[in-house]
Amino acid sequence: MTSPSTETPPTDPAERAKIFARYRQALKTERELKPLVRVMAAQDLKAGTATVAELARSTGMTAEVFRRMARDLEVPVDPRYEERAAASRKKPAAED
């Protein structure tokens, strides 16, 4: 299957209207589910039952969304990554 961005868009107005309607429905579904997904992800991060990477894979959201969430929730960094996390926090801001 080709990526939608590489397909030639349909020229038939009825087909185009169907695609636009599908897109609108997808946005509506995302808006409905996103708050619940964020609550569930926060619970899983706090309980330690899911990692940032697992949540990113499961949801299709970027890992950065869940890294920030974990930081905000003060979820401890996995000991394997603590040194790297501490080093990234200590980096000074770039000066111009």
Distance bins in CASP14 RR format, pairs under 12 A and 6 or more apart:
PFRMAT RR
TARGET T0000
AUTHOR 0000-0000-0000
RMODE 2
METHOD distances of the structure
MODEL  1
1 7 0 0 0 0 1 0 0 0 0 0 0
2 8 0 0 0 0 1 0 0 0 0 0 0
4 10 0 0 0 0 0 1 0 0 0 0 0
4 19 0 0 0 0 1 0 0 0 0 0 0
4 22 0 0 0 0 0 1 0 0 0 0 0
4 23 0 0 0 0 0 1 0 0 0 0 0
4 26 0 0 0 0 0 1 0 0 0 0 0
7 15 0 0 0 0 0 1 0 0 0 0 0
7 19 0 0 0 0 0 1 0 0 0 0 0
8 15 0 0 0 0 0 1 0 0 0 0 0
9 15 0 0 0 0 1 0 0 0 0 0 0
9 16 1 0 0 1 0 0 0 0 0 0 0
9 19 0 0 0 0 1 0 0 0 0 0 0
9 20 0 0 0 0 0 1 0 0 0 0 0
10 16 1 0 1 0 0 0 0 0 0 0 0
10 17 0 0 0 0 1 0 0 0 0 0 0
10 18 0 0 0 0 1 0 0 0 0 0 0
10 19 1 0 0 1 0 0 0 0 0 0 0
10 20 0 0 0 0 0 1 0 0 0 0 0
11 19 0 0 0 0 0 1 0 0 0 0 0
12 18 0 0 0 0 1 0 0 0 0 0 0
12 19 0 0 0 0 0 1 0 0 0 0 0
13 19 0 0 0 0 0 1 0 0 0 0 0
13 20 0 0 0 0 0 1 0 0 0 0 0
14 20 0 0 0 0 0 1 0 0 0 0 0
14 21 0 0 0 0 0 1 0 0 0 0 0
15 21 0 0 0 0 0 1 0 0 0 0 0
15 22 0 0 0 0 0 1 0 0 0 0 0
16 22 0 0 0 0 0 1 0 0 0 0 0
16 23 0 0 0 0 0 1 0 0 0 0 0
17 23 0 0 0 0 0 1 0 0 0 0 0
17 24 0 0 0 0 0 1 0 0 0 0 0
18 24 0 0 0 0 0 1 0 0 0 0 0
18 25 0 0 0 0 0 1 0 0 0 0 0
19 25 0 0 0 0 0 1 0 0 0 0 0
19 26 0 0 0 0 0 1 0 0 0 0 0
20 26 0 0 0 0 0 1 0 0 0 0 0
20 27 0 0 0 0 0 1 0 0 0 0 0
21 27 0 0 0 0 0 1 0 0 0 0 0
21 28 0 0 0 0 0 1 0 0 0 0 0
22 28 0 0 0 0 0 1 0 0 0 0 0
22 29 0 0 0 0 0 1 0 0 0 0 0
23 29 0 0 0 0 0 1 0 0 0 0 0
23 30 0 0 0 0 0 1 0 0 0 0 0
24 30 0 0 0 0 0 1 0 0 0 0 0
24 31 0 0 0 0 0 1 0 0 0 0 0
25 31 0 0 0 0 0 1 0 0 0 0 0
25 32 0 0 0 0 0 1 0 0 0 0 0
26 32 0 0 0 0 0 1 0 0 0 0 0
26 33 0 0 0 0 0 1 0 0 0 0 0
27 33 0 0 0 0 0 1 0 0 0 0 0
27 34 0 0 0 0 0 1 0 0 0 0 0
28 34 0 0 0 0 0 1 0 0 0 0 0
29 36 0 0 0 0 0 1 0 0 0 0 0
29 37 0 0 0 0 0 1 0 0 0 0 0
30 36 0 0 0 0 0 1 0 0 0 0 0
30 37 0 0 0 0 1 0 0 0 0 0 0
30 38 0 0 0 0 0 1 0 0 0 0 0
30 59 0 0 0 0 0 1 0 0 0 0 0
30 60 0 0 0 0 0 1 0 0 0 0 0
30 61 0 0 0 0 0 1 0 0 0 0 0
31 37 0 0 0 0 0 1 0 0 0 0 0
33 39 0 0 0 0 0 1 0 0 0 0 0
33 40 0 0 0 0 1 0 0 0 0 0 0
33 41 0 0 0 0 0 1 0 0 0 0 0
33 59 0 0 0 0 1 0 0 0 0 0 0
33 61 0 0 0 0 0 1 0 0 0 0 0
34 40 0 0 0 0 0 1 0 0 0 0 0
34 41 0 0 0 0 0 1 0 0 0 0 0
34 59 0 0 0 0 1 0 0 0 0 0 0
34 60 0 0 0 0 0 1 0 0 0 0 0
34 61 0 0 0 0 1 0 0 0 0 0 0
34 65 0 0 0 0 0 1 0 0 0 0 0
35 41 0 0 0 0 0 1 0 0 0 0 0
35 42 0 0 0 0 0 1 0 0 0 0 0
36 42 0 0 0 0 0 1 0 0 0 0 0
36 43 0 0 0 0 0 1 0 0 0 0 0
36 59 0 0 0 0 0 1 0 0 0 0 0
37 43 0 0 0 0 0 1 0 0 0 0 0
37 44 0 0 0 0 0 1 0 0 0 0 0
37 50 0 0 0 0 0 1 0 0 0 0 0
37 55 0 0 0 0 1 0 0 0 0 0 0
37 56 0 0 0 0 0 1 0 0 0 0 0
37 58 0 0 0 0 1 0 0 0 0 0 0
37 59 1 0 0 1 0 0 0 0 0 0 0
37 60 0 0 0 0 0 1 0 0 0 0 0
37 61 0 0 0 0 1 0 0 0 0 0 0
37 65 0 0 0 0 0 1 0 0 0 0 0
37 66 0 0 0 0 0 1 0 0 0 0 0
37 69 0 0 0 0 0 1 0 0 0 0 0
38 44 0 0 0 0 0 1 0 0 0 0 0
38 45 0 0 0 0 0 1 0 0 0 0 0
38 55 0 0 0 0 0 1 0 0 0 0 0
38 59 0 0 0 0 1 0 0 0 0 0 0
38 61 0 0 0 0 1 0 0 0 0 0 0
38 65 0 0 0 0 1 0 0 0 0 0 0
38 66 0 0 0 0 1 0 0 0 0 0 0
38 68 0 0 0 0 0 1 0 0 0 0 0
38 69 1 0 0 1 0 0 0 0 0 0 0
38 72 0 0 0 0 0 1 0 0 0 0 0
38 73 0 0 0 0 0 1 0 0 0 0 0
39 45 0 0 0 0 0 1 0 0 0 0 0
39 46 0 0 0 0 0 1 0 0 0 0 0
39 69 0 0 0 0 0 1 0 0 0 0 0
39 73 0 0 0 0 0 1 0 0 0 0 0
40 46 0 0 0 0 0 1 0 0 0 0 0
40 47 0 0 0 0 0 1 0 0 0 0 0
40 49 0 0 0 0 0 1 0 0 0 0 0
40 50 0 0 0 0 1 0 0 0 0 0 0
40 55 0 0 0 0 1 0 0 0 0 0 0
40 58 0 0 0 0 1 0 0 0 0 0 0
40 59 0 0 0 0 1 0 0 0 0 0 0
40 66 0 0 0 0 0 1 0 0 0 0 0
40 69 0 0 0 0 0 1 0 0 0 0 0
41 47 0 0 0 0 0 1 0 0 0 0 0
41 48 0 0 0 0 0 1 0 0 0 0 0
41 49 0 0 0 0 0 1 0 0 0 0 0
41 50 1 0 0 1 0 0 0 0 0 0 0
41 51 0 0 0 0 0 1 0 0 0 0 0
41 52 0 0 0 0 1 0 0 0 0 0 0
41 54 0 0 0 0 1 0 0 0 0 0 0
41 55 1 0 1 0 0 0 0 0 0 0 0
41 56 0 0 0 0 1 0 0 0 0 0 0
41 58 0 0 0 0 1 0 0 0 0 0 0
41 59 1 0 0 1 0 0 0 0 0 0 0
41 60 0 0 0 0 0 1 0 0 0 0 0
41 61 0 0 0 0 1 0 0 0 0 0 0
41 63 0 0 0 0 0 1 0 0 0 0 0
41 65 0 0 0 0 1 0 0 0 0 0 0
41 66 1 0 0 1 0 0 0 0 0 0 0
41 67 0 0 0 0 0 1 0 0 0 0 0
41 68 0 0 0 0 0 1 0 0 0 0 0
41 69 1 0 0 1 0 0 0 0 0 0 0
41 70 0 0 0 0 1 0 0 0 0 0 0
41 72 0 0 0 0 0 1 0 0 0 0 0
41 73 0 0 0 0 1 0 0 0 0 0 0
41 75 0 0 0 0 0 1 0 0 0 0 0
42 48 0 0 0 0 0 1 0 0 0 0 0
42 49 0 0 0 0 0 1 0 0 0 0 0
42 50 0 0 0 0 0 1 0 0 0 0 0
42 52 0 0 0 0 0 1 0 0 0 0 0
42 55 0 0 0 0 1 0 0 0 0 0 0
42 65 0 0 0 0 0 1 0 0 0 0 0
42 66 0 0 0 0 1 0 0 0 0 0 0
42 68 0 0 0 0 0 1 0 0 0 0 0
42 69 1 0 0 1 0 0 0 0 0 0 0
42 70 0 0 0 0 1 0 0 0 0 0 0
42 71 0 0 0 0 0 1 0 0 0 0 0
42 72 0 0 0 0 1 0 0 0 0 0 0
42 73 1 0 0 1 0 0 0 0 0 0 0
42 74 0 0 0 0 0 1 0 0 0 0 0
42 75 0 0 0 0 1 0 0 0 0 0 0
43 49 0 0 0 0 1 0 0 0 0 0 0
43 50 0 0 0 0 1 0 0 0 0 0 0
43 55 0 0 0 0 0 1 0 0 0 0 0
43 69 0 0 0 0 0 1 0 0 0 0 0
43 73 0 0 0 0 1 0 0 0 0 0 0
43 75 0 0 0 0 0 1 0 0 0 0 0
44 50 1 1 0 0 0 0 0 0 0 0 0
44 51 0 0 0 0 1 0 0 0 0 0 0
44 52 0 0 0 0 0 1 0 0 0 0 0
44 54 0 0 0 0 1 0 0 0 0 0 0
44 55 1 0 0 1 0 0 0 0 0 0 0
44 58 0 0 0 0 1 0 0 0 0 0 0
44 59 0 0 0 0 0 1 0 0 0 0 0
44 66 0 0 0 0 1 0 0 0 0 0 0
44 69 0 0 0 0 0 1 0 0 0 0 0
44 70 0 0 0 0 0 1 0 0 0 0 0
44 73 0 0 0 0 0 1 0 0 0 0 0
44 75 0 0 0 0 1 0 0 0 0 0 0
45 51 0 0 0 0 1 0 0 0 0 0 0
45 52 1 0 0 1 0 0 0 0 0 0 0
45 53 0 0 0 0 0 1 0 0 0 0 0
45 54 0 0 0 0 1 0 0 0 0 0 0
45 55 1 0 0 1 0 0 0 0 0 0 0
45 56 0 0 0 0 0 1 0 0 0 0 0
45 65 0 0 0 0 0 1 0 0 0 0 0
45 66 1 0 0 1 0 0 0 0 0 0 0
45 67 0 0 0 0 1 0 0 0 0 0 0
45 68 0 0 0 0 0 1 0 0 0 0 0
45 69 1 0 0 1 0 0 0 0 0 0 0
45 70 1 0 1 0 0 0 0 0 0 0 0
45 71 0 0 0 0 0 1 0 0 0 0 0
45 72 0 0 0 0 1 0 0 0 0 0 0
45 73 1 0 0 1 0 0 0 0 0 0 0
45 74 0 0 0 0 0 1 0 0 0 0 0
45 75 1 0 1 0 0 0 0 0 0 0 0
45 76 0 0 0 0 0 1 0 0 0 0 0
45 77 0 0 0 0 0 1 0 0 0 0 0
45 78 0 0 0 0 0 1 0 0 0 0 0
46 69 0 0 0 0 1 0 0 0 0 0 0
46 70 0 0 0 0 1 0 0 0 0 0 0
46 72 0 0 0 0 0 1 0 0 0 0 0
46 73 1 0 1 0 0 0 0 0 0 0 0
46 74 0 0 0 0 1 0 0 0 0 0 0
46 75 1 0 0 1 0 0 0 0 0 0 0
46 76 0 0 0 0 0 1 0 0 0 0 0
47 73 0 0 0 0 0 1 0 0 0 0 0
47 75 0 0 0 0 1 0 0 0 0 0 0
48 54 0 0 0 0 0 1 0 0 0 0 0
48 55 0 0 0 0 0 1 0 0 0 0 0
48 70 0 0 0 0 1 0 0 0 0 0 0
48 73 0 0 0 0 0 1 0 0 0 0 0
48 75 1 0 0 1 0 0 0 0 0 0 0
48 76 0 0 0 0 1 0 0 0 0 0 0
48 78 0 0 0 0 1 0 0 0 0 0 0
49 55 0 0 0 0 0 1 0 0 0 0 0
49 58 0 0 0 0 0 1 0 0 0 0 0
49 75 0 0 0 0 0 1 0 0 0 0 0
50 56 0 0 0 0 1 0 0 0 0 0 0
50 57 0 0 0 0 1 0 0 0 0 0 0
50 58 1 0 0 1 0 0 0 0 0 0 0
50 59 0 0 0 0 0 1 0 0 0 0 0
50 63 0 0 0 0 0 1 0 0 0 0 0
50 66 0 0 0 0 1 0 0 0 0 0 0
50 69 0 0 0 0 0 1 0 0 0 0 0
50 70 0 0 0 0 0 1 0 0 0 0 0
50 75 0 0 0 0 0 1 0 0 0 0 0
51 57 0 0 0 0 1 0 0 0 0 0 0
51 58 0 0 0 0 0 1 0 0 0 0 0
51 63 0 0 0 0 1 0 0 0 0 0 0
51 66 0 0 0 0 1 0 0 0 0 0 0
51 67 0 0 0 0 0 1 0 0 0 0 0
51 69 0 0 0 0 0 1 0 0 0 0 0
51 70 0 0 0 0 1 0 0 0 0 0 0
51 75 0 0 0 0 0 1 0 0 0 0 0
51 77 0 0 0 0 0 1 0 0 0 0 0
51 78 1 0 0 1 0 0 0 0 0 0 0
51 80 0 0 0 0 0 1 0 0 0 0 0
51 81 0 0 0 0 0 1 0 0 0 0 0
52 58 0 0 0 0 0 1 0 0 0 0 0
52 59 0 0 0 0 0 1 0 0 0 0 0
52 61 0 0 0 0 0 1 0 0 0 0 0
52 62 0 0 0 0 1 0 0 0 0 0 0
52 63 1 0 1 0 0 0 0 0 0 0 0
52 64 0 0 0 0 1 0 0 0 0 0 0
52 65 0 0 0 0 1 0 0 0 0 0 0
52 66 1 0 1 0 0 0 0 0 0 0 0
52 67 1 0 1 0 0 0 0 0 0 0 0
52 68 0 0 0 0 1 0 0 0 0 0 0
52 69 0 0 0 0 1 0 0 0 0 0 0
52 70 1 0 0 1 0 0 0 0 0 0 0
52 71 0 0 0 0 0 1 0 0 0 0 0
52 73 0 0 0 0 0 1 0 0 0 0 0
52 75 0 0 0 0 1 0 0 0 0 0 0
52 77 0 0 0 0 1 0 0 0 0 0 0
52 78 0 0 0 0 1 0 0 0 0 0 0
52 81 0 0 0 0 1 0 0 0 0 0 0
52 85 0 0 0 0 0 1 0 0 0 0 0
53 59 0 0 0 0 0 1 0 0 0 0 0
53 60 0 0 0 0 0 1 0 0 0 0 0
53 61 0 0 0 0 0 1 0 0 0 0 0
53 62 0 0 0 0 0 1 0 0 0 0 0
53 63 1 0 0 1 0 0 0 0 0 0 0
53 64 0 0 0 0 0 1 0 0 0 0 0
53 65 0 0 0 0 0 1 0 0 0 0 0
53 66 0 0 0 0 1 0 0 0 0 0 0
53 67 0 0 0 0 1 0 0 0 0 0 0
53 70 0 0 0 0 0 1 0 0 0 0 0
53 78 0 0 0 0 0 1 0 0 0 0 0
53 81 0 0 0 0 0 1 0 0 0 0 0
54 60 0 0 0 0 0 1 0 0 0 0 0
54 61 0 0 0 0 0 1 0 0 0 0 0
54 63 0 0 0 0 1 0 0 0 0 0 0
54 66 0 0 0 0 1 0 0 0 0 0 0
54 70 0 0 0 0 0 1 0 0 0 0 0
55 61 1 0 0 1 0 0 0 0 0 0 0
55 62 0 0 0 0 0 1 0 0 0 0 0
55 63 1 0 0 1 0 0 0 0 0 0 0
55 64 0 0 0 0 0 1 0 0 0 0 0
55 65 0 0 0 0 1 0 0 0 0 0 0
55 66 1 0 1 0 0 0 0 0 0 0 0
55 67 0 0 0 0 1 0 0 0 0 0 0
55 68 0 0 0 0 0 1 0 0 0 0 0
55 69 0 0 0 0 1 0 0 0 0 0 0
55 70 0 0 0 0 1 0 0 0 0 0 0
55 75 0 0 0 0 0 1 0 0 0 0 0
56 62 1 0 0 1 0 0 0 0 0 0 0
56 63 1 0 1 0 0 0 0 0 0 0 0
56 64 0 0 0 0 1 0 0 0 0 0 0
56 65 1 0 0 1 0 0 0 0 0 0 0
56 66 1 0 1 0 0 0 0 0 0 0 0
56 67 0 0 0 0 1 0 0 0 0 0 0
56 68 0 0 0 0 0 1 0 0 0 0 0
56 69 0 0 0 0 0 1 0 0 0 0 0
56 70 0 0 0 0 0 1 0 0 0 0 0
57 63 0 0 0 0 1 0 0 0 0 0 0
57 66 0 0 0 0 0 1 0 0 0 0 0
58 65 0 0 0 0 0 1 0 0 0 0 0
58 66 0 0 0 0 1 0 0 0 0 0 0
59 65 0 0 0 0 1 0 0 0 0 0 0
59 66 0 0 0 0 1 0 0 0 0 0 0
59 69 0 0 0 0 0 1 0 0 0 0 0
60 66 0 0 0 0 0 1 0 0 0 0 0
61 67 0 0 0 0 0 1 0 0 0 0 0
61 68 0 0 0 0 0 1 0 0 0 0 0
61 69 0 0 0 0 1 0 0 0 0 0 0
62 68 0 0 0 0 1 0 0 0 0 0 0
62 69 0 0 0 0 0 1 0 0 0 0 0
63 69 0 0 0 0 0 1 0 0 0 0 0
63 70 0 0 0 0 0 1 0 0 0 0 0
64 70 0 0 0 0 0 1 0 0 0 0 0
64 71 0 0 0 0 0 1 0 0 0 0 0
65 71 0 0 0 0 0 1 0 0 0 0 0
65 72 0 0 0 0 0 1 0 0 0 0 0
66 72 0 0 0 0 0 1 0 0 0 0 0
66 73 0 0 0 0 0 1 0 0 0 0 0
66 75 0 0 0 0 1 0 0 0 0 0 0
67 73 0 0 0 0 0 1 0 0 0 0 0
67 75 0 0 0 0 1 0 0 0 0 0 0
67 77 0 0 0 0 1 0 0 0 0 0 0
67 78 0 0 0 0 0 1 0 0 0 0 0
67 81 0 0 0 0 0 1 0 0 0 0 0
67 85 0 0 0 0 1 0 0 0 0 0 0
67 88 0 0 0 0 0 1 0 0 0 0 0
68 75 0 0 0 0 0 1 0 0 0 0 0
69 75 0 0 0 0 1 0 0 0 0 0 0
70 76 0 0 0 0 1 0 0 0 0 0 0
70 77 0 0 0 0 1 0 0 0 0 0 0
70 78 0 0 0 0 0 1 0 0 0 0 0
70 81 0 0 0 0 0 1 0 0 0 0 0
70 85 0 0 0 0 0 1 0 0 0 0 0
71 77 0 0 0 0 1 0 0 0 0 0 0
71 85 0 0 0 0 1 0 0 0 0 0 0
71 88 0 0 0 0 0 1 0 0 0 0 0
71 89 0 0 0 0 1 0 0 0 0 0 0
75 85 0 0 0 0 0 1 0 0 0 0 0
76 82 0 0 0 0 1 0 0 0 0 0 0
76 85 0 0 0 0 1 0 0 0 0 0 0
77 83 0 0 0 0 1 0 0 0 0 0 0
77 84 0 0 0 0 1 0 0 0 0 0 0
77 85 1 0 1 0 0 0 0 0 0 0 0
77 86 0 0 0 0 1 0 0 0 0 0 0
77 87 0 0 0 0 0 1 0 0 0 0 0
77 88 0 0 0 0 0 1 0 0 0 0 0
77 89 0 0 0 0 1 0 0 0 0 0 0
78 84 0 0 0 0 0 1 0 0 0 0 0
78 85 0 0 0 0 1 0 0 0 0 0 0
79 85 0 0 0 0 0 1 0 0 0 0 0
79 86 0 0 0 0 0 1 0 0 0 0 0
81 87 0 0 0 0 0 1 0 0 0 0 0
81 88 0 0 0 0 1 0 0 0 0 0 0
81 89 0 0 0 0 0 1 0 0 0 0 0
82 88 0 0 0 0 0 1 0 0 0 0 0
82 89 0 0 0 0 0 1 0 0 0 0 0
83 89 0 0 0 0 0 1 0 0 0 0 0
83 90 0 0 0 0 0 1 0 0 0 0 0
84 90 0 0 0 0 0 1 0 0 0 0 0
84 91 0 0 0 0 0 1 0 0 0 0 0
85 91 0 0 0 0 0 1 0 0 0 0 0
END
